[in-house]
Amino acid sequence: MLPLAITMGCPAGIGPEIILKYFSLTHAHERPAAVVIGDCSVLRYYAERFKSDVSIRPWAPGNPVKQDDGVIPVLETSTLLPQDIHPGHPSKKTAVAMADAIIAAVGGIQKSIFSALCTCPISKKALQESGHHYPGHTEMLAALTASSSQVMMMAGSSLRITLATIHCALAQVPELLQEESLVDLFTTTHQSLHVDFDIAAPKIAVAALNPHAGEGGMFGKEEEQIIVPAMERAKNKGIDLHGPFPPDTVFFKAAQGEYDAVVCMYHDQGLIPFKLLHFKDGVNVTLGLPIVRTSVDHGTAYDIAGKSIADPASLRAAVKLAGIIAGNRARTK
């Protein structure tokens, strides 16, 4: 299989640090072949700062990816100077380097140089500073791949969730819930579980919006008017849906293995239980793109950048899952 692409993220954040730790702490035989897309000088800056003995080597497409312990192959998309790097303090130069790595990684997948993309964290503000005016990482990837709709899945060993609404005010959620978009969400979730996660017959739970699943309309009518009709349409397509369940019970059941995923109505409904279980090893998977994309489940953490205390567990899980999904998709073609 082709190597994975790991983008470095913001050079002023913890992305370079977790990359160094991932390659130094994970034996070569335990990880898929991967190339870091970014900047050798940035990685060397942090390696010297943390007294890491990893070997950082430039790599070019067409060359073999050597799977040696402590060796990081890097496709260079920028060459920052040491004086350009200030942990915790992004600049225009680091922002441009951050964005250029993303563009190169996507282009590499489109040219069949890489099999999948795993992204380290970026800053929305830095993205604007780079001259690429997207609301966030996912929107930039959608534009680069000409994708019209995306679904955010959070995946861990005991719980997977997808979201009907993401970054919006809680007061906006009821008006944003639409029957048609829910049918699409149920379909995308089912397809991902079946193909990406190799689950023969996915069983999906649906979390209600209101307490007690609306209690027959006493606490809200979204279940009766929107969620249940959407579920019935999806069931007619052969999707095994259950619910809508009161949110205070459904995540426990899913974490116990009764369901393969939970479809959630809003951001914190799903992210609170997910991060309770998978704060360190959760993976963000973007569904709906024509490429495989996983990401760490945390931000740039500018407050701890350069302090050598960042945990690479989420990156390790994200790289592993990217390799699994890429392999599963390749087998279904």
Order of alpha helices (4+ residues) and beta strands (2+ residues): beta-alpha-beta-alpha-beta-beta-alpha-beta-alpha-alpha-beta-beta-alpha-alpha-beta-alpha-beta-alpha-beta-alpha-beta-beta-alpha
